[in-house]
Amino acid sequence: MQYQVPQFIEVEDKIFGPFTLKQFIYLAGAAGISAVLLLSLPFVFGLILSLPFLGLGGALAFVKIDNKPFIEVLESAFFFFTGGKMYLWKKQGQGKKQGTPETKPATPSLQAPQQDAMQKIRALAWSLDVKDEQNIHGN
C-alpha cells in the first residue's frame, strides 16, 4: 500500500484570503486596538496612538529578518535586554615588581597550529579525491 507524503510542510496554509491564521490575528488585533482608540479618543489623538499599533501589527504579520518571523526577533531582543549578562575580565599581569624590568607577556605563536590544520585539510582533500578501486568496479 502506498501513502502520499506531504510536501511543503513548512509553508503555512492561507486561511483568510491571502493571509495565514497568524497574520490575520496580528492584523485583526492591531485593527481592533486602533478602532477602540479612534472611537474613544478625539480623532487626532486616536490616530497618533493607533499608528504604533498598526505598525507593530503589520510588522508581526509580514516582516522577516534573516528569514525569521518578527515575533521571534522581538522575543530574542526582550530576553537579551532583560536577561542577566556576565562579563569576564582577565587581568594581563599582576603589575611591576620592584627591581625587575617590565617584560612583554609572551604571545603564543599561531603559525604552528595553522600549519598543522592546513596539513590536515590537505590530507582530507586528498583522501576525498582518491576513489577506491572496489567502489568503482562494484566488487
RODO-2510 file (C-alpha; in nm, 4 decimals, decimal comma):
residues 139
     n   res          X          Y          Z
     1     m     0,0000     0,0000     0,0000
     2     q     0,1351     0,3437    -0,0888
     3     y     0,0823     0,6563     0,1128
     4     q     0,1091     1,0100    -0,0104
     5     v     0,3884     1,2035     0,1612
     6     p     0,3002     1,5653     0,2430
     7     q     0,5033     1,8217     0,0501
     8     f     0,5926     2,1796     0,1535
     9     i     0,5140     2,1237     0,5215
    10     e     0,6987     2,4396     0,6271
    11     v     0,4578     2,6632     0,4280
    12     e     0,1607     2,7793     0,6344
    13     d    -0,1886     2,7412     0,4911
    14     k    -0,3743     3,0501     0,3715
    15     i    -0,6977     3,0543     0,5688
    16     f    -0,8353     3,4093     0,5447
    17     g    -0,7896     3,5141     0,1830
    18     p    -0,4205     3,5781     0,1204
    19     f    -0,3377     3,5682     0,4944
    20     t    -0,2392     3,2844     0,7238
    21     l    -0,4095     3,2457     1,0593
    22     k    -0,1230     3,4170     1,2443
    23     q    -0,1156     3,7095     1,0005
    24     f    -0,4917     3,7517     1,0301
    25     i    -0,4778     3,7510     1,4120
    26     y    -0,1968     4,0099     1,4177
    27     l    -0,3752     4,2372     1,1701
    28     a    -0,7182     4,1963     1,3320
    29     g    -0,5743     4,2671     1,6774
    30     a    -0,3983     4,5820     1,5562
    31     a    -0,7118     4,6979     1,3730
    32     g    -0,9273     4,6297     1,6806
    33     i    -0,6991     4,8248     1,9141
    34     s    -0,6832     5,1092     1,6607
    35     a    -1,0636     5,1135     1,6263
    36     v    -1,1069     5,1321     2,0033
    37     l    -0,8550     5,4171     2,0252
    38     l    -1,0105     5,6072     1,7335
    39     l    -1,3641     5,5732     1,8719
    40     s    -1,2823     5,6522     2,2351
    41     l    -1,0397     5,9423     2,1855
    42     p    -1,0546     6,2542     1,9710
    43     f    -0,9580     6,1692     1,6128
    44     v    -0,6090     6,3282     1,6192
    45     f    -0,5052     6,1647     1,9474
    46     g    -0,6593     5,8324     1,8494
    47     l    -0,4764     5,8407     1,5157
    48     i    -0,1432     5,9247     1,6808
    49     l    -0,1816     5,6458     1,9370
    50     s    -0,3118     5,3880     1,6890
    51     l    -0,0279     5,4255     1,4344
    52     p     0,2285     5,2354     1,6500
    53     f    -0,0202     4,9501     1,6990
    54     l    -0,0917     4,9322     1,3262
    55     g     0,2830     4,9361     1,2521
    56     l     0,3521     4,6619     1,5047
    57     g     0,0649     4,4503     1,3704
    58     g     0,1921     4,4919     1,0144
    59     a     0,5477     4,4091     1,1194
    60     l     0,4363     4,0999     1,3101
    61     a     0,2335     3,9848     1,0105
    62     f     0,4754     4,0494     0,7247
    63     v     0,8334     4,1305     0,8340
    64     k     1,1023     3,8606     0,8412
    65     i     1,4591     3,9327     0,9498
    66     d     1,7173     3,6741     0,8398
    67     n     1,4275     3,4502     0,7417
    68     k     1,2931     3,4531     1,0991
    69     p     0,9488     3,5915     1,1855
    70     f     0,9461     3,9318     1,3563
    71     i     0,7869     3,7830     1,6701
    72     e     1,0957     3,5646     1,7238
    73     v     1,3224     3,8672     1,6789
    74     l     1,1172     4,0598     1,9373
    75     e     1,1317     3,7649     2,1762
    76     s     1,5094     3,7370     2,1400
    77     a     1,5533     4,1121     2,1923
    78     f     1,3326     4,1010     2,5033
    79     f     1,5300     3,8174     2,6607
    80     f     1,8591     3,9851     2,5684
    81     f     1,7669     4,3143     2,7356
    82     t     1,6025     4,1605     3,0431
    83     g     1,8358     3,8633     3,0934
    84     g     2,1490     3,8661     3,3016
    85     k     2,4803     3,9281     3,1390
    86     m     2,8138     3,8001     3,2600
    87     y     3,1228     3,9978     3,1750
    88     l     3,4591     3,8338     3,2366
    89     w     3,7759     4,0322     3,2735
    90     k     4,1138     3,8639     3,2921
    91     k     4,3992     4,0623     3,4253
    92     q     4,7022     4,0657     3,1947
    93     g     4,9631     4,0845     3,4676
    94     q     4,9968     4,1464     3,8394
    95     g     5,1932     4,4636     3,7867
    96     k     5,5561     4,5570     3,8038
    97     k     5,7598     4,4226     4,0954
    98     q     6,0400     4,6298     4,2394
    99     g     6,3788     4,5634     4,0884
   100     t     6,2545     4,3633     3,7913
   101     p     6,2323     4,5111     3,4455
   102     e     5,8925     4,5117     3,2775
   103     t     5,8658     4,2418     3,0136
   104     k     5,6077     4,1792     2,7480
   105     p     5,3905     3,8751     2,8011
   106     a     5,4765     3,6003     2,5598
   107     t     5,2344     3,5797     2,2718
   108     p     5,1608     3,2311     2,1513
   109     s     5,2710     3,1564     1,8006
   110     l     4,9782     3,0989     1,5680
   111     q     5,1955     2,9686     1,2870
   112     a     5,2352     2,6104     1,4069
   113     p     4,8635     2,5367     1,4674
   114     q     4,7743     2,6917     1,1316
   115     q     5,0289     2,4769     0,9513
   116     d     4,9076     2,1655     1,1314
   117     a     4,5479     2,2471     1,0415
   118     m     4,6415     2,3110     0,6784
   119     q     4,8174     1,9744     0,6600
   120     k     4,5070     1,8012     0,7942
   121     i     4,2871     1,9816     0,5427
   122     r     4,5164     1,8874     0,2539
   123     a     4,5214     1,5230     0,3670
   124     l     4,1433     1,5211     0,3922
   125     a     4,1063     1,6801     0,0492
   126     w     4,3458     1,4239    -0,0974
   127     s     4,1530     1,1364     0,0582
   128     l     3,8291     1,2721    -0,0837
   129     d     3,9784     1,2970    -0,4338
   130     v     4,1119     0,9414    -0,4391
   131     k     3,8493     0,6840    -0,5335
   132     d     3,8538     0,3348    -0,4001
   133     e     3,9046     0,0715    -0,6746
   134     q     3,6375    -0,1579    -0,5255
   135     n     3,3706     0,1124    -0,5258
   136     i     3,4377     0,1955    -0,8893
   137     h     3,4169    -0,1596    -1,0214
   138     g     3,1364    -0,2648    -0,7869
   139     n     3,3239    -0,5653    -0,6392
***
